[in-house]
Amino acid sequence: MLTVAYLANQFPSEVEPYVGDEIEELRSRGVRVITGSVRQASAAAETPAMGHAPELLVLPVRPLVLLKAAWLAVRRWKRISGLMFRVVCQGREGPWARIKALLHTYLGACYAVLLAGQKVDHIHAHHGYFGSWIAMTAARLLNAGFSLTLHGSDLLVHGAYLDTKLESCHFCLTISDYNRRYILERYPKVDPNKILVSRLGVELPRTMAPPTSSYCKQELSLLAVGRLHAVKDHAFLIRACAQLRARDLPFECSIAGDGPERGKLERLIRRFGLESRVTLLGHVPRECMDSLYDRADVVVLTSRSEGIPLVLMEAMARGKIVLAPGITGIPELVIDGQTGFLYQSESMGDFLAQLLFIRSLLQTSLTCDASYRAAAANQLNWVRHAAQVQVSHNYNHKKNLQAFAELFMERIVPRTIPQIESIHEDSVLQQIQLPVQRHRDLPVRTDGADAVAGARSCTVLDV
């Protein structure tokens, strides 16, 4: 039986349900998957809905494991000597980054000890953070294959030692065409054939009937969903709400999520006197999200860095109008003016202009003039329906999960090379070129053409 060790920085995680889904999809295909987490997950995450506790936990490390890891690293030093040379002598990383990389190399040896005797064929790391260095080190020590998945910040913001990880991996999965282009431009030595696009997706609502305009109020309802972290930049949204209030425009704004920025955001809300307009809802269970989406007129995203957020897919699948920054892979999902609306990242003027344009369409749908009312309603209905078609065709959870497993099974390298504990082991293995299959196209297109073509085939008026 093919055995894969699947390592995440923290598993299970409420904000990363796709990790558990990928594990279960591989298991459904007969793969033995050993779940691992670098750190202990929160108690809230270890629920039946989010999956059980990981089989292996790297931290904290038991003293006996530390001793065994040191001995393993000494015995198989030649397998990781290149990594040590990269950390100590190459690159432009600072002293603290190098010290952490050395520590993570030791943790990789500890992880290898935990996996010893499991006959692991392949180790996959989800995200390119420090857990991927641990997985890569363990794979070398165990003579196993190695791969990783890259999302957003782990590639675009915190890409420490990614050159080595990308050169060492048998293949790398990433969630957007933008990410793939970024990798190949930033790391030109990497073989393009092993950088594969594997898109995420969301569960589709049971009914996907074309939505119709139902706006019947003067107050604009905004919804933002995401962890209260600096990179999500909810402070930008609160400042935008202050601008709306200064223009005496009626609105309400709900922000679902929790995190380290909550105190700062609460102070900002008080500073602008927005206590009656902006509400921090805290963590909202997934089963309660439908009611929030139903109430919202516009779902907004104000992040400075993203992959392709699931929240946008969820909103669009429900036929909601979305407004998001035109960064990274987001324009692959949100086609401006067709499946949603984009604004120039961090531009308050452009954000407000787009938001007021959407509001004008909503308000026009209330006008007494029948022709203007019909035109505005048709334009909004076109965007809503095209958004649903985009998600259904290109960001369908079930289809994309199957495509992930197919890519993974094609590229995985079974454990066929025997363990040879000789001084010449690494020099021999370096001469072996394992065949790599060419990248199979995913069964769906992501340039938006399918969404537009599908939407145009439906009875939705284009204005």
C-alpha positions as CSV (number, residue, x, y, z in Angstrom):
1,M,0.0,0.0,0.0
2,L,1.2,3.5,-0.9
3,T,2.0,5.4,2.3
4,V,2.0,9.2,2.4
5,A,2.9,11.4,5.4
6,Y,0.9,14.6,5.2
7,L,2.2,17.4,7.4
8,A,0.6,20.8,8.2
9,N,1.8,23.5,10.5
10,Q,-1.4,23.0,12.5
11,F,-4.0,20.3,11.9
12,P,-6.9,20.3,12.1
13,S,-7.6,24.0,11.5
14,E,-11.0,25.7,11.3
15,V,-9.8,28.0,8.6
16,E,-8.2,25.2,6.5
17,P,-10.9,22.6,6.0
18,Y,-9.4,21.7,2.6
19,V,-6.5,19.9,4.3
20,G,-8.7,17.3,5.9
21,D,-10.7,17.0,2.6
22,E,-7.5,16.3,0.7
23,I,-6.4,13.6,3.2
24,E,-9.8,11.9,3.0
25,E,-9.8,12.0,-0.8
26,L,-6.4,10.3,-0.9
27,R,-7.6,7.7,1.6
28,S,-10.6,7.0,-0.6
29,R,-8.2,6.0,-3.4
30,G,-6.4,3.4,-1.2
31,V,-3.6,5.6,0.0
32,R,-2.4,5.2,3.6
33,V,-2.1,8.7,4.9
34,I,-0.3,9.5,8.2
35,T,-1.6,12.8,9.4
36,G,0.9,15.1,11.1
37,S,0.9,18.6,12.7
38,V,3.9,20.6,13.7
39,R,2.0,22.3,16.5
40,Q,-0.9,21.3,18.7
41,A,-4.3,22.4,17.2
42,S,-6.7,24.4,19.3
43,A,-9.3,22.5,21.2
44,A,-12.1,24.1,19.1
45,A,-10.6,22.7,15.9
46,E,-10.6,19.1,17.2
47,T,-14.2,18.4,16.6
48,P,-15.9,15.7,14.5
49,A,-16.7,18.3,11.8
50,M,-13.0,19.4,11.5
51,G,-11.5,16.0,11.8
52,H,-9.6,14.1,14.5
53,A,-6.3,14.8,16.2
54,P,-3.2,14.2,14.0
55,E,-1.5,10.8,14.3
56,L,1.9,12.5,14.8
57,L,2.7,15.7,16.6
58,V,6.2,17.2,16.1
59,L,6.1,19.7,19.0
60,P,6.7,19.3,21.9
61,V,9.6,16.9,21.3
62,R,10.3,14.2,23.8
63,P,13.9,13.8,25.0
64,L,14.3,10.3,23.6
65,V,13.2,11.5,20.2
66,L,15.7,14.4,20.4
67,L,18.5,11.8,21.0
68,K,17.4,9.5,18.2
69,A,17.1,12.5,15.9
70,A,20.7,13.6,16.6
71,W,22.0,10.0,15.9
72,L,19.9,9.8,12.7
73,A,21.3,13.1,11.5
74,V,24.9,11.9,12.2
75,R,24.4,8.5,10.5
76,R,22.8,10.0,7.4
77,W,24.7,13.3,7.4
78,K,25.4,13.3,3.7
79,R,21.7,13.3,2.9
80,I,21.2,16.7,4.6
81,S,24.6,18.2,4.2
82,G,23.4,20.2,1.2
83,L,20.6,21.7,3.3
84,M,23.0,22.7,6.1
85,F,25.4,24.3,3.5
86,R,22.5,26.3,2.1
87,V,21.5,27.5,5.5
88,V,24.9,28.4,6.8
89,C,26.8,29.6,3.7
90,Q,24.4,30.6,0.9
91,G,21.6,33.1,0.4
92,R,20.9,36.5,1.9
93,E,18.9,35.5,5.0
94,G,19.7,37.2,8.2
95,P,21.2,35.5,11.3
96,W,17.9,34.8,13.0
97,A,16.4,33.2,9.9
98,R,19.4,30.9,9.6
99,I,19.2,29.9,13.3
100,K,15.5,29.1,12.8
101,A,16.3,27.0,9.7
102,L,18.9,25.0,11.6
103,L,16.3,24.4,14.4
104,H,13.8,23.3,11.8
105,T,16.4,20.9,10.3
106,Y,16.7,19.3,13.7
107,L,12.9,19.1,13.9
108,G,12.9,17.5,10.5
109,A,15.1,14.8,12.0
110,C,12.7,14.4,14.9
111,Y,9.8,14.0,12.4
112,A,11.8,11.4,10.6
113,V,12.3,9.5,13.8
114,L,8.5,9.6,14.4
115,L,7.9,8.2,10.9
116,A,10.6,5.5,11.3
117,G,9.3,2.0,10.6
118,Q,6.2,3.3,8.8
119,K,7.7,2.6,5.3
120,V,6.7,6.1,4.1
121,D,6.9,6.5,0.3
122,H,6.2,10.2,0.2
123,I,5.9,13.3,2.5
124,H,3.6,16.2,1.5
125,A,3.7,19.5,3.3
126,H,0.7,21.8,3.1
127,H,1.9,25.5,3.0
128,G,5.4,26.7,2.4
129,Y,6.0,27.8,6.0
130,F,8.6,26.2,8.3
131,G,6.6,22.9,8.3
132,S,7.7,22.4,4.7
133,W,11.4,22.6,5.7
134,I,10.7,20.0,8.4
135,A,9.0,17.7,5.9
136,M,11.8,18.2,3.3
137,T,14.5,17.3,5.8
138,A,12.6,14.2,7.0
139,A,12.0,13.1,3.3
140,R,15.8,13.3,2.7
141,L,16.6,11.3,5.8
142,L,14.0,8.7,5.0
143,N,14.8,8.6,1.3
144,A,11.2,9.4,0.5
145,G,9.6,11.7,-2.1
146,F,8.7,15.3,-1.1
147,S,6.1,17.8,-2.3
148,L,4.3,20.9,-1.0
149,T,1.3,23.1,-1.6
150,L,1.7,26.9,-1.8
151,H,-1.2,29.2,-1.2
152,G,-0.7,33.0,-0.8
153,S,1.3,34.5,2.1
154,D,3.6,31.4,2.3
155,L,4.7,32.2,-1.2
156,L,4.3,36.0,-1.6
157,V,5.1,37.3,1.9
158,H,6.9,34.6,3.9
159,G,8.8,32.7,1.2
160,A,11.9,31.8,3.3
161,Y,14.2,29.3,1.6
162,L,11.6,28.6,-1.1
163,D,14.4,28.2,-3.6
164,T,15.7,25.1,-1.9
165,K,12.2,23.7,-1.2
166,L,11.2,24.1,-4.9
167,E,14.4,22.6,-6.2
168,S,14.1,19.6,-3.8
169,C,10.4,18.8,-4.3
170,H,9.2,16.2,-6.7
171,F,6.3,18.5,-7.5
172,C,4.7,21.6,-6.1
173,L,0.9,22.3,-6.1
174,T,-0.3,25.9,-6.1
175,I,-3.8,27.3,-6.2
176,S,-3.7,29.8,-9.0
177,D,-2.2,30.6,-12.4
178,Y,-0.8,33.8,-10.9
179,N,1.1,31.8,-8.3
180,R,2.6,29.5,-10.9
181,R,3.7,32.4,-13.0
182,Y,5.2,34.1,-9.9
183,I,7.2,30.9,-9.0
184,L,8.6,30.5,-12.5
185,E,9.5,34.2,-12.7
186,R,11.0,34.4,-9.2
187,Y,12.7,31.0,-9.3
188,P,13.8,30.4,-12.9
189,K,16.0,27.4,-12.1
190,V,12.9,25.4,-11.1
191,D,11.6,22.9,-13.6
192,P,8.3,24.3,-14.9
193,N,6.9,20.8,-15.4
194,K,6.7,20.2,-11.6
195,I,4.8,23.4,-10.7
196,L,1.1,22.3,-11.0
197,V,-2.1,24.3,-10.5
198,S,-4.5,22.7,-8.1
199,R,-7.4,25.0,-7.4
200,L,-9.5,25.0,-4.3
201,G,-13.3,25.0,-4.3
202,V,-16.4,25.3,-2.2
203,E,-19.5,23.2,-1.8
204,L,-22.3,24.4,-4.1
205,P,-25.7,25.3,-2.7
206,R,-28.3,22.6,-3.3
207,T,-30.2,24.9,-5.7
208,M,-28.4,27.0,-8.2
209,A,-31.4,28.9,-9.7
210,P,-30.5,32.2,-11.3
211,P,-30.8,34.9,-8.5
212,T,-33.0,37.9,-8.9
213,S,-32.7,41.4,-7.5
214,S,-34.4,41.6,-4.1
215,Y,-33.1,44.9,-2.8
216,C,-35.9,46.6,-1.0
217,K,-34.2,48.9,1.5
218,Q,-32.3,52.1,1.6
219,E,-29.5,50.9,3.9
220,L,-26.5,49.2,2.3
221,S,-25.5,46.0,4.0
222,L,-21.8,45.1,3.8
223,L,-20.2,41.8,5.0
224,A,-16.5,40.9,5.5
225,V,-15.4,37.4,6.5
226,G,-11.9,36.6,7.6
227,R,-9.4,36.3,10.4
228,L,-8.7,39.5,12.2
229,H,-5.1,39.7,11.1
230,A,-3.1,42.7,9.8
231,V,-2.7,41.2,6.3
232,K,-6.5,41.1,6.0
233,D,-6.6,44.9,6.6
234,H,-10.0,45.2,8.1
235,A,-8.8,48.6,9.3
236,F,-9.0,49.7,5.7
237,L,-12.7,48.7,5.6
238,I,-13.4,50.6,8.9
239,R,-11.9,53.7,7.4
240,A,-14.0,53.3,4.3
241,C,-17.1,53.0,6.6
242,A,-16.0,56.3,8.2
243,Q,-16.0,57.9,4.7
244,L,-19.5,56.5,4.0
245,R,-20.7,58.0,7.3
246,A,-19.2,61.3,6.4
247,R,-21.2,61.3,3.2
248,D,-24.3,60.6,5.2
249,L,-25.0,57.4,3.4
250,P,-27.0,54.8,5.3
251,F,-25.2,51.5,5.7
252,E,-24.3,48.7,8.1
253,C,-21.2,46.6,8.1
254,S,-20.6,43.2,9.8
255,I,-17.2,41.6,10.1
256,A,-17.1,37.9,10.9
257,G,-13.9,36.5,12.3
258,D,-11.6,36.7,15.3
259,G,-7.9,37.2,15.7
260,P,-5.1,39.4,17.1
261,E,-6.3,42.6,15.5
262,R,-9.6,42.7,17.3
263,G,-8.5,45.2,20.0
264,K,-7.0,47.6,17.4
265,L,-10.2,47.4,15.3
266,E,-12.5,48.0,18.3
267,R,-10.5,51.2,19.1
268,L,-10.7,52.3,15.5
269,I,-14.5,51.8,15.5
270,R,-14.8,53.9,18.7
271,R,-12.4,56.6,17.2
272,F,-14.7,57.1,14.2
273,G,-17.9,56.8,16.2
274,L,-19.1,53.8,14.2
275,E,-20.4,51.7,17.1
276,S,-23.9,51.6,15.7
277,R,-22.7,51.0,12.1
278,V,-19.9,48.4,12.3
279,T,-20.2,45.2,14.2
280,L,-17.4,42.7,15.0
281,L,-19.2,39.4,15.2
282,G,-16.2,37.3,16.3
283,H,-16.0,33.7,15.2
284,V,-19.1,32.5,13.4
285,P,-19.7,28.8,13.0
286,R,-19.9,27.7,9.4
287,E,-23.4,26.5,9.8
288,C,-24.5,30.0,10.6
289,M,-22.8,31.7,7.6
290,D,-25.7,31.3,5.3
291,S,-27.8,33.7,7.2
292,L,-25.0,36.3,7.1
293,Y,-24.6,35.9,3.3
294,D,-28.4,36.1,2.8
295,R,-28.5,39.5,4.6
296,A,-25.6,41.1,2.8
297,D,-25.9,43.2,-0.3
298,V,-22.2,43.2,-0.9
299,V,-19.5,40.9,0.4
300,V,-16.2,42.8,0.6
301,L,-12.6,41.8,0.9
302,T,-9.8,44.2,1.8
303,S,-6.7,42.0,2.1
304,R,-3.3,43.1,1.1
305,S,-2.2,39.6,0.3
306,E,-4.2,36.5,-0.6
307,G,-4.3,33.3,-2.6
308,I,-7.9,33.0,-3.8
309,P,-10.1,33.3,-0.7
310,L,-12.8,30.7,-0.1
311,V,-15.1,33.4,1.2
312,L,-15.3,35.0,-2.2
313,M,-16.2,31.6,-3.7
314,E,-18.8,31.0,-1.0
315,A,-20.4,34.4,-1.6
316,M,-20.4,34.0,-5.4
317,A,-21.9,30.5,-5.2
318,R,-24.8,32.1,-3.4
319,G,-25.2,34.7,-6.0
320,K,-23.9,37.6,-3.9
321,I,-22.2,40.7,-5.3
322,V,-18.5,40.7,-4.3
323,L,-16.0,43.6,-4.2
324,A,-12.3,42.6,-3.8
325,P,-8.8,43.9,-4.6
326,G,-7.4,43.0,-8.0
327,I,-4.3,41.2,-6.6
328,T,-2.6,37.8,-7.1
329,G,-5.1,35.2,-8.3
330,I,-8.3,37.0,-7.3
331,P,-8.9,38.2,-10.9
332,E,-9.0,34.6,-12.0
333,L,-12.2,34.2,-9.9
334,V,-13.6,37.7,-9.8
335,I,-13.7,39.0,-13.4
336,D,-14.3,42.8,-13.0
337,G,-17.8,43.8,-14.1
338,Q,-18.8,40.2,-15.0
339,T,-18.6,37.9,-12.0
340,G,-18.0,40.7,-9.4
341,F,-16.1,43.9,-9.0
342,L,-12.4,44.7,-8.4
343,Y,-10.7,47.7,-7.0
344,Q,-7.1,48.8,-7.0
345,S,-5.5,47.4,-3.8
346,E,-5.1,49.8,-0.9
347,S,-6.8,52.6,-2.9
348,M,-9.5,54.1,-0.8
349,G,-10.7,56.3,-3.7
350,D,-11.1,53.3,-6.0
351,F,-12.8,51.1,-3.3
352,L,-15.3,53.8,-2.5
353,A,-16.0,54.5,-6.2
354,Q,-16.7,50.8,-6.9
355,L,-18.8,50.5,-3.8
356,L,-20.9,53.6,-4.7
357,F,-21.3,52.3,-8.2
358,I,-22.7,49.1,-6.9
359,R,-25.0,51.1,-4.6
360,S,-26.2,53.1,-7.5
361,L,-27.3,50.0,-9.3
362,L,-29.1,48.8,-6.2
363,Q,-30.7,52.1,-5.7
364,T,-31.7,52.4,-9.4
365,S,-33.5,49.1,-9.0
366,L,-35.9,51.0,-6.7
367,T,-36.6,53.8,-9.1
368,C,-40.0,54.6,-10.3
369,D,-38.9,54.6,-13.9
370,A,-39.6,51.1,-15.2
371,S,-36.9,51.1,-17.9
372,Y,-34.1,52.2,-15.6
373,R,-35.3,49.8,-12.9
374,A,-35.3,46.9,-15.3
375,A,-31.8,47.8,-16.7
376,A,-30.2,48.0,-13.3
377,A,-31.8,44.8,-12.1
378,N,-30.8,42.9,-15.2
379,Q,-27.1,44.1,-14.8
380,L,-27.0,42.9,-11.2
381,N,-28.7,39.7,-12.0
382,W,-26.2,39.1,-14.8
383,V,-23.3,39.5,-12.4
384,R,-24.9,37.4,-9.8
385,H,-25.6,34.5,-12.2
386,A,-22.2,34.7,-13.9
387,A,-20.6,34.5,-10.4
388,Q,-22.6,31.3,-9.8
389,V,-21.5,29.8,-13.1
390,Q,-17.9,30.7,-12.5
391,V,-17.8,28.9,-9.2
392,S,-19.8,25.9,-10.4
393,H,-17.5,25.4,-13.4
394,N,-14.1,26.3,-12.1
395,Y,-14.2,26.3,-8.3
396,N,-16.4,23.3,-7.6
397,H,-15.1,21.6,-4.4
398,K,-16.0,18.1,-5.5
399,K,-14.5,18.4,-9.0
400,N,-11.3,20.2,-7.9
401,L,-10.7,17.7,-5.0
402,Q,-10.9,14.9,-7.5
403,A,-8.5,16.7,-9.8
404,F,-6.1,17.2,-6.8
405,A,-6.0,13.5,-6.1
406,E,-5.5,12.6,-9.7
407,L,-2.5,15.0,-10.0
408,F,-1.1,13.8,-6.7
409,M,-1.4,10.1,-7.6
410,E,0.2,10.7,-11.0
411,R,3.2,12.6,-9.6
412,I,3.9,10.7,-6.4
413,V,7.1,8.7,-6.4
414,P,6.8,5.2,-4.9
415,R,9.5,4.0,-2.6
416,T,11.5,1.8,-5.1
417,I,15.1,2.8,-4.3
418,P,16.5,0.6,-1.5
419,Q,18.1,2.2,1.5
420,I,21.9,2.0,1.0
421,E,23.9,3.0,4.0
422,S,27.2,3.6,2.4
423,I,29.5,6.6,2.1
424,H,28.7,6.9,-1.6
425,E,24.9,6.7,-1.2
426,D,24.1,10.3,-2.0
427,S,26.5,10.5,-5.0
428,V,24.8,7.5,-6.5
429,L,21.3,8.7,-5.9
430,Q,22.1,12.1,-7.5
431,Q,22.7,10.3,-10.8
432,I,19.2,8.8,-10.8
433,Q,16.7,10.8,-12.8
434,L,13.2,9.7,-11.9
435,P,10.7,10.1,-14.8
436,V,8.2,12.8,-14.4
437,Q,4.9,12.8,-16.3
438,R,3.9,15.9,-18.1
439,H,1.3,18.1,-16.4
440,R,-2.3,17.0,-17.1
441,D,-4.6,19.9,-17.8
442,L,-7.3,20.3,-15.2
443,P,-10.8,19.5,-16.4
444,V,-11.9,23.1,-16.0
445,R,-10.7,26.4,-17.4
446,T,-9.9,29.3,-15.1
447,D,-9.6,32.3,-17.4
448,G,-13.3,33.0,-16.8
449,A,-14.2,32.1,-20.4
450,D,-16.1,29.0,-19.2
451,A,-18.0,31.1,-16.7
452,V,-18.9,33.8,-19.3
453,A,-19.8,31.2,-22.0
454,G,-21.9,29.3,-19.5
455,A,-23.6,32.4,-18.3
456,R,-24.4,33.7,-21.8
457,S,-26.0,30.4,-22.6
458,C,-28.6,31.1,-19.9
459,T,-31.6,33.4,-20.2
460,V,-29.9,36.4,-18.5
461,L,-30.1,39.8,-20.1
462,D,-26.8,41.6,-20.9
463,V,-26.9,45.3,-20.4
